[in-house]
Amino acid sequence: MKERNKTVPFDYMYRSTWQLISKMYNEEALKRDSIMTIGFVLVNIHYKNGTPSTALGPKMGIEATSLSRTLKKMEALDLIYKEANPEDGRSVLIKLTEKGKEQREISKQIVLQFNQEVAQNLTSKQIETFIEVTETIQELIQDKLIF
């Protein structure tokens, strides 16, 4: 039976991998005079109905001040516009302009390409294990079983 290594630096591996992914996405975004965060927001806005502004931050794990700054920049670039939310008078819907819809599709294709390329270089078992490990880490954190 294989002995487990209980000193694997999981946090470091996730952090360093995300930094590489982030750098890669930013390099792609720069080719289109953009930044990764804008692409990330575009992909998370519902194509037809828009998305309540209050739902975007938690959905993406972005702090309200950073999101607000990004949305202002996106408005200035004519990627989004704000509209009163008919279901909640206290919030606004973030909707895509035609230019925003075009940029969303580009961002979506970049994300799909990344995921497809990674998947093609892993076995089904590796993908299954990655998902299981990631879900376990998420549960440990969400259920406050670590700290």
ROSE-4610 file (N, C-alpha, C; in Angstrom, 1 decimal, always signed):
// ROSE-4610
residu = [M/M/M/K/K/K/E/E/E/R/R/R/N/N/N/K/K/K/T/T/T/V/V/V/P/P/P/F/F/F/D/D/D/Y/Y/Y/M/M/M/Y/Y/Y/R/R/R/S/S/S/T/T/T/W/W/W/Q/Q/Q/L/L/L/I/I/I/S/S/S/K/K/K/M/M/M/Y/Y/Y/N/N/N/E/E/E/E/E/E/A/A/A/L/L/L/K/K/K/R/R/R/D/D/D/S/S/S/I/I/I/M/M/M/T/T/T/I/I/I/G/G/G/F/F/F/V/V/V/L/L/L/V/V/V/N/N/N/I/I/I/H/H/H/Y/Y/Y/K/K/K/N/N/N/G/G/G/T/T/T/P/P/P/S/S/S/T/T/T/A/A/A/L/L/L/G/G/G/P/P/P/K/K/K/M/M/M/G/G/G/I/I/I/E/E/E/A/A/A/T/T/T/S/S/S/L/L/L/S/S/S/R/R/R/T/T/T/L/L/L/K/K/K/K/K/K/M/M/M/E/E/E/A/A/A/L/L/L/D/D/D/L/L/L/I/I/I/Y/Y/Y/K/K/K/E/E/E/A/A/A/N/N/N/P/P/P/E/E/E/D/D/D/G/G/G/R/R/R/S/S/S/V/V/V/L/L/L/I/I/I/K/K/K/L/L/L/T/T/T/E/E/E/K/K/K/G/G/G/K/K/K/E/E/E/Q/Q/Q/R/R/R/E/E/E/I/I/I/S/S/S/K/K/K/Q/Q/Q/I/I/I/V/V/V/L/L/L/Q/Q/Q/F/F/F/N/N/N/Q/Q/Q/E/E/E/V/V/V/A/A/A/Q/Q/Q/N/N/N/L/L/L/T/T/T/S/S/S/K/K/K/Q/Q/Q/I/I/I/E/E/E/T/T/T/F/F/F/I/I/I/E/E/E/V/V/V/T/T/T/E/E/E/T/T/T/I/I/I/Q/Q/Q/E/E/E/L/L/L/I/I/I/Q/Q/Q/D/D/D/K/K/K/L/L/L/I/I/I/F/F/F]
num = [1/1/1/2/2/2/3/3/3/4/4/4/5/5/5/6/6/6/7/7/7/8/8/8/9/9/9/10/10/10/11/11/11/12/12/12/13/13/13/14/14/14/15/15/15/16/16/16/17/17/17/18/18/18/19/19/19/20/20/20/21/21/21/22/22/22/23/23/23/24/24/24/25/25/25/26/26/26/27/27/27/28/28/28/29/29/29/30/30/30/31/31/31/32/32/32/33/33/33/34/34/34/35/35/35/36/36/36/37/37/37/38/38/38/39/39/39/40/40/40/41/41/41/42/42/42/43/43/43/44/44/44/45/45/45/46/46/46/47/47/47/48/48/48/49/49/49/50/50/50/51/51/51/52/52/52/53/53/53/54/54/54/55/55/55/56/56/56/57/57/57/58/58/58/59/59/59/60/60/60/61/61/61/62/62/62/63/63/63/64/64/64/65/65/65/66/66/66/67/67/67/68/68/68/69/69/69/70/70/70/71/71/71/72/72/72/73/73/73/74/74/74/75/75/75/76/76/76/77/77/77/78/78/78/79/79/79/80/80/80/81/81/81/82/82/82/83/83/83/84/84/84/85/85/85/86/86/86/87/87/87/88/88/88/89/89/89/90/90/90/91/91/91/92/92/92/93/93/93/94/94/94/95/95/95/96/96/96/97/97/97/98/98/98/99/99/99/100/100/100/101/101/101/102/102/102/103/103/103/104/104/104/105/105/105/106/106/106/107/107/107/108/108/108/109/109/109/110/110/110/111/111/111/112/112/112/113/113/113/114/114/114/115/115/115/116/116/116/117/117/117/118/118/118/119/119/119/120/120/120/121/121/121/122/122/122/123/123/123/124/124/124/125/125/125/126/126/126/127/127/127/128/128/128/129/129/129/130/130/130/131/131/131/132/132/132/133/133/133/134/134/134/135/135/135/136/136/136/137/137/137/138/138/138/139/139/139/140/140/140/141/141/141/142/142/142/143/143/143/144/144/144/145/145/145/146/146/146/147/147/147]
x = [+0.8/+0.0/+0.9/+0.5/+1.3/+1.1/+2.1/+2.0/+1.7/+0.8/+0.4/+1.4/+1.6/+2.4/+1.5/+1.6/+0.7/+1.2/+2.3/+2.9/+2.8/+1.9/+1.8/+1.3/+2.0/+1.6/+0.4/-0.8/-1.9/-2.2/-2.1/-2.4/-1.4/-0.2/+0.9/+0.6/+0.3/+0.0/-1.2/-2.2/-3.4/-3.1/-2.4/-2.1/-1.1/-0.1/+0.9/+0.3/-0.6/-1.2/-2.2/-2.9/-3.9/-3.1/-1.9/-1.1/-0.7/-0.3/+0.1/-1.1/-2.3/-3.5/-3.9/-3.8/-4.2/-3.2/-1.9/-1.0/-1.3/-1.6/-1.9/-3.1/-4.2/-5.4/-5.1/-4.3/-4.0/-3.2/-2.3/-1.6/-2.5/-3.5/-4.5/-5.3/-5.7/-6.6/-5.8/-4.5/-3.7/-3.7/-3.7/-3.7/-5.0/-6.0/-7.3/-7.5/-6.5/-6.5/-7.5/-7.4/-8.3/-7.5/-8.2/-7.6/-8.5/-7.9/-8.6/-9.9/-9.8/-11.0/-12.2/-12.0/-13.1/-13.7/-12.8/-13.3/-14.1/-13.6/-14.2/-15.6/-15.7/-17.0/-18.0/-17.5/-18.3/-18.9/-18.1/-18.6/-19.6/-19.6/-20.5/-21.8/-22.0/-23.2/-24.1/-25.3/-26.3/-26.4/-26.3/-26.2/-27.4/-28.6/-29.9/-30.5/-30.5/-31.3/-30.4/-29.1/-28.3/-28.2/-27.5/-27.3/-27.3/-28.0/-28.1/-26.7/-26.4/-25.0/-24.7/-25.6/-25.4/-25.0/-25.3/-25.0/-23.6/-23.1/-21.8/-20.6/-20.5/-19.3/-19.2/-20.3/-20.2/-20.0/-20.6/-20.5/-19.1/-18.3/-16.9/-15.9/-16.3/-15.3/-14.5/-15.2/-14.5/-15.1/-14.2/-14.7/-15.5/-16.5/-17.4/-16.6/-15.6/-14.9/-14.2/-13.5/-12.9/-13.9/-15.0/-16.0/-16.6/-16.8/-17.4/-16.4/-15.2/-14.1/-14.1/-14.2/-14.2/-15.5/-16.6/-17.9/-17.8/-17.3/-17.2/-16.3/-15.2/-14.3/-15.0/-15.8/-16.5/-17.6/-18.3/-19.2/-18.6/-17.4/-16.7/-16.2/-16.0/-15.6/-16.8/-18.0/-19.2/-19.4/-19.0/-19.2/-20.5/-20.9/-22.1/-22.9/-24.1/-24.9/-25.7/-26.2/-27.0/-28.5/-29.3/-30.8/-31.4/-32.5/-33.2/-33.7/-33.5/-34.0/-35.5/-36.3/-37.8/-38.2/-37.4/-37.7/-37.3/-36.4/-35.8/-35.4/-36.2/-36.0/-34.7/-34.1/-32.9/-31.6/-31.7/-30.5/-30.7/-29.6/-29.6/-29.2/-29.6/-29.1/-27.9/-26.9/-25.8/-26.1/-26.2/-26.5/-25.4/-25.3/-24.2/-24.7/-23.8/-24.1/-23.7/-23.9/-23.6/-22.1/-21.3/-19.8/-19.5/-20.2/-20.0/-20.3/-21.4/-21.7/-20.6/-20.1/-19.0/-17.8/-17.4/-16.3/-16.5/-17.7/-18.1/-17.8/-18.2/-18.0/-16.5/-15.7/-14.3/-13.7/-14.1/-13.6/-14.1/-15.3/-15.8/-15.0/-14.7/-13.9/-12.5/-11.9/-10.6/-10.6/-11.7/-11.8/-12.1/-12.9/-13.2/-12.0/-11.2/-9.9/-9.0/-8.9/-8.0/-8.5/-9.8/-10.3/-10.2/-10.5/-10.4/-8.9/-8.0/-6.6/-6.1/-6.5/-6.1/-6.8/-8.1/-8.8/-8.2/-7.7/-7.1/-5.7/-5.2/-3.9/-4.0/-5.2/-5.4/-6.3/-6.1/-7.0/-8.3/-9.3/-10.6/-10.4/-9.5/-9.3/-8.6/-7.7/-7.0/-8.0/-8.9/-9.9/-10.8/-11.3/-12.2/-11.5/-10.2/-9.5/-9.3/-9.0/-8.8/-10.1/-11.3/-12.6/-12.8/-12.6/-12.8/-12.0/-10.7/-9.8/-10.2/-10.5/-11.0/-12.3/-13.2/-14.5/-14.2/-13.3/-13.0/-12.4/-11.5/-10.9/-11.9/-12.8/-13.9/-14.8/-15.2/-16.0/-15.3/-14.1/-13.3/-13.3/-13.2/-13.1/-14.5/-15.5/-16.9/-17.5/-17.2/-17.7/-16.9/-15.8/-14.9/-14.3/-13.9/-13.3/-11.7/-11.2/-9.8/-9.4/-10.1/-9.9/-11.2]
y = [-1.2/+0.0/+1.2/+2.2/+3.4/+4.3/+4.8/+5.7/+7.1/+7.8/+9.1/+10.2/+11.1/+12.3/+13.3/+13.5/+14.5/+15.9/+16.2/+17.5/+18.1/+17.7/+18.3/+19.7/+20.7/+22.1/+22.4/+21.9/+22.1/+23.6/+24.4/+25.9/+26.5/+26.1/+26.7/+26.2/+24.9/+24.4/+25.0/+25.3/+25.9/+27.4/+28.1/+29.5/+29.7/+28.9/+29.1/+28.7/+27.7/+27.3/+28.4/+28.9/+30.0/+31.2/+31.5/+32.7/+32.4/+31.2/+30.9/+31.0/+30.5/+30.6/+32.1/+32.8/+34.3/+35.0/+34.7/+35.4/+35.0/+33.7/+33.3/+34.0/+34.1/+34.8/+36.3/+36.9/+38.3/+38.6/+37.7/+37.8/+37.7/+36.8/+36.7/+38.0/+38.5/+39.7/+40.9/+41.0/+42.1/+42.1/+41.0/+40.9/+41.6/+41.8/+42.4/+43.7/+44.3/+45.5/+45.4/+44.3/+44.1/+43.5/+43.1/+42.4/+41.2/+40.3/+39.0/+39.3/+40.2/+40.5/+40.9/+41.7/+42.1/+40.9/+40.0/+38.8/+37.9/+37.8/+37.0/+37.5/+38.9/+39.5/+39.2/+39.4/+39.3/+37.9/+36.9/+35.5/+35.2/+35.9/+35.7/+36.6/+37.4/+38.1/+37.3/+37.1/+36.4/+37.1/+36.3/+36.9/+37.7/+37.2/+37.9/+38.7/+38.2/+38.8/+39.7/+39.7/+40.4/+39.7/+40.3/+39.7/+40.8/+40.6/+41.6/+41.9/+43.2/+43.6/+42.9/+42.8/+42.2/+40.7/+40.0/+38.6/+38.4/+39.4/+39.2/+39.0/+39.8/+39.7/+38.3/+37.9/+36.6/+35.4/+35.6/+34.5/+34.3/+35.4/+35.4/+35.5/+35.7/+35.9/+37.2/+38.2/+39.5/+40.5/+41.2/+42.2/+43.3/+43.8/+44.9/+46.1/+46.5/+47.7/+47.4/+46.2/+45.9/+45.7/+45.0/+44.8/+46.1/+47.1/+48.4/+49.1/+49.1/+49.7/+49.1/+47.7/+47.0/+47.3/+47.4/+47.7/+49.1/+50.0/+51.4/+51.4/+50.7/+50.6/+50.0/+48.9/+48.2/+49.1/+50.0/+50.9/+51.9/+52.4/+53.4/+52.8/+51.5/+50.8/+50.4/+50.7/+50.3/+48.8/+48.1/+46.7/+46.3/+47.1/+46.9/+48.2/+48.0/+49.1/+48.7/+49.6/+49.3/+49.6/+48.7/+48.9/+48.6/+49.3/+49.0/+47.6/+46.9/+45.5/+45.5/+45.0/+45.0/+44.1/+43.2/+42.3/+42.8/+43.8/+44.3/+45.7/+46.6/+48.1/+48.6/+47.8/+48.3/+47.9/+47.1/+46.7/+47.0/+46.9/+47.1/+45.8/+45.7/+44.6/+45.1/+44.3/+44.6/+43.8/+44.6/+44.0/+44.2/+43.3/+43.4/+44.3/+45.1/+45.8/+44.9/+45.3/+44.4/+44.1/+45.2/+45.0/+44.1/+44.2/+43.3/+41.9/+41.7/+40.3/+39.7/+40.5/+40.0/+39.6/+40.5/+40.3/+39.1/+38.9/+37.8/+36.5/+36.4/+35.2/+34.9/+35.9/+35.8/+35.2/+35.8/+35.4/+33.9/+33.6/+32.3/+31.2/+31.6/+30.7/+30.4/+31.5/+31.3/+30.4/+30.5/+29.7/+28.2/+28.1/+26.7/+26.1/+26.8/+26.3/+25.8/+26.6/+26.2/+24.9/+24.8/+23.6/+22.4/+22.6/+21.5/+21.0/+21.9/+21.5/+20.8/+21.2/+20.5/+19.2/+19.1/+17.8/+16.8/+17.3/+16.4/+15.8/+16.5/+16.0/+15.3/+15.0/+14.2/+13.0/+12.0/+10.8/+11.1/+10.3/+10.4/+10.3/+9.4/+9.1/+10.4/+11.0/+12.2/+13.3/+13.5/+14.5/+14.2/+13.0/+12.6/+12.9/+12.5/+12.7/+14.2/+15.0/+16.4/+17.0/+16.6/+17.2/+16.7/+15.5/+15.0/+15.7/+15.9/+16.6/+18.0/+18.7/+20.1/+20.2/+19.4/+19.4/+19.1/+18.2/+17.9/+19.2/+19.8/+21.0/+22.1/+22.3/+23.3/+23.0/+21.7/+21.4/+21.6/+21.2/+21.5/+22.9/+23.8/+25.2/+25.8/+25.4/+25.9/+25.4/+24.2/+23.7/+24.1/+24.9/+25.4/+24.3/+23.3/+22.1/+22.2/+23.3/+23.5/+24.5/+25.6/+26.7/+27.0]
z = [+0.0/+0.0/+0.0/-0.8/-1.0/+0.2/+0.8/+2.0/+1.5/+2.2/+1.8/+2.3/+1.4/+1.8/+2.4/+3.7/+4.4/+4.4/+3.8/+3.8/+2.4/+1.5/+0.2/+0.4/-0.3/-0.1/-1.1/-0.7/-1.6/-1.9/-0.9/-1.1/-2.0/-1.9/-2.8/-4.2/-4.4/-5.7/-6.4/-5.7/-6.3/-6.6/-5.6/-5.8/-7.0/-7.1/-8.2/-9.5/-9.5/-10.8/-11.2/-10.2/-10.6/-11.1/-10.5/-11.0/-12.5/-12.8/-14.2/-15.1/-14.7/-15.5/-15.7/-14.6/-14.7/-15.6/-15.5/-16.4/-17.9/-18.1/-19.5/-20.0/-19.2/-19.6/-19.9/-19.0/-19.2/-20.4/-20.8/-22.0/-23.2/-23.2/-24.2/-24.3/-23.1/-23.1/-23.6/-23.3/-23.8/-25.3/-25.9/-27.4/-28.0/-27.1/-27.5/-26.8/-26.3/-25.5/-24.3/-23.6/-22.4/-21.3/-20.2/-19.1/-18.7/-18.1/-17.7/-16.9/-16.0/-15.2/-16.0/-17.0/-17.9/-18.6/-19.1/-19.8/-18.8/-17.6/-16.5/-16.2/-16.1/-15.8/-17.0/-18.2/-19.4/-19.5/-19.2/-19.3/-18.2/-17.1/-16.0/-16.1/-17.1/-17.3/-18.3/-17.9/-18.7/-20.1/-21.1/-22.5/-22.9/-22.5/-22.9/-21.8/-20.6/-19.5/-18.6/-18.8/-17.9/-16.5/-15.6/-14.3/-13.3/-12.1/-11.1/-10.6/-10.4/-10.0/-8.7/-7.8/-6.5/-6.6/-7.7/-7.9/-8.5/-9.1/-9.8/-8.9/-7.9/-7.0/-6.3/-5.6/-5.0/-6.0/-7.2/-8.2/-8.6/-8.7/-9.2/-8.1/-6.9/-5.8/-5.9/-6.4/-6.5/-5.5/-4.8/-3.8/-4.5/-3.7/-4.3/-4.9/-4.2/-4.7/-6.0/-6.1/-7.4/-8.5/-8.2/-9.2/-9.7/-8.7/-9.1/-10.0/-9.7/-10.6/-12.0/-12.0/-13.3/-14.1/-13.5/-14.2/-14.7/-14.0/-14.5/-15.8/-15.7/-16.9/-18.1/-17.8/-18.8/-19.5/-18.6/-19.1/-20.1/-19.6/-20.4/-21.8/-21.8/-23.0/-23.9/-23.4/-24.1/-24.2/-23.2/-23.1/-22.4/-21.5/-20.6/-20.5/-20.0/-19.5/-18.3/-17.6/-16.4/-16.6/-16.1/-16.3/-14.9/-14.6/-13.4/-13.4/-12.2/-12.1/-11.8/-12.7/-12.5/-11.3/-10.9/-9.8/-8.5/-8.5/-7.2/-7.5/-7.0/-7.2/-6.6/-5.7/-5.0/-5.8/-6.8/-7.6/-9.1/-9.8/-11.2/-11.9/-13.1/-14.0/-14.8/-14.9/-15.8/-17.1/-18.2/-19.4/-20.4/-21.4/-22.4/-23.6/-24.1/-25.3/-26.4/-27.7/-28.8/-28.8/-28.5/-28.4/-27.2/-26.1/-25.0/-25.3/-26.1/-26.5/-27.4/-28.3/-29.1/-28.3/-27.4/-26.5/-25.6/-25.1/-24.3/-25.0/-26.3/-27.1/-27.3/-27.5/-27.6/-26.3/-25.2/-23.8/-23.6/-23.9/-23.7/-24.5/-25.8/-26.6/-26.0/-25.5/-24.9/-23.7/-22.8/-21.7/-22.1/-23.1/-23.6/-24.2/-24.9/-25.5/-24.4/-23.3/-22.2/-21.6/-21.3/-20.7/-21.6/-22.9/-23.8/-23.9/-24.0/-24.1/-22.8/-21.7/-20.4/-20.4/-20.7/-20.7/-21.7/-22.8/-23.8/-23.3/-22.3/-21.8/-20.5/-20.1/-18.9/-19.2/-18.3/-18.5/-17.7/-18.0/-17.3/-15.8/-15.4/-14.0/-13.4/-14.1/-13.5/-13.4/-14.3/-14.2/-13.1/-12.9/-11.8/-10.5/-10.4/-9.1/-8.8/-9.8/-9.7/-9.1/-9.7/-9.2/-7.8/-7.5/-6.1/-5.1/-5.4/-4.5/-4.3/-5.4/-5.3/-4.5/-4.8/-4.0/-2.5/-2.2/-0.8/-0.1/-0.8/-0.2/+0.0/-1.0/-0.9/+0.3/+0.4/+1.6/+2.9/+3.0/+4.2/+4.6/+3.6/+3.9/+4.2/+3.4/+3.5/+4.9/+5.3/+6.5/+7.7/+7.5/+8.5/+9.3/+8.6/+9.3/+9.4/+8.9/+9.0/+10.1/+10.0/+11.1/+11.7]
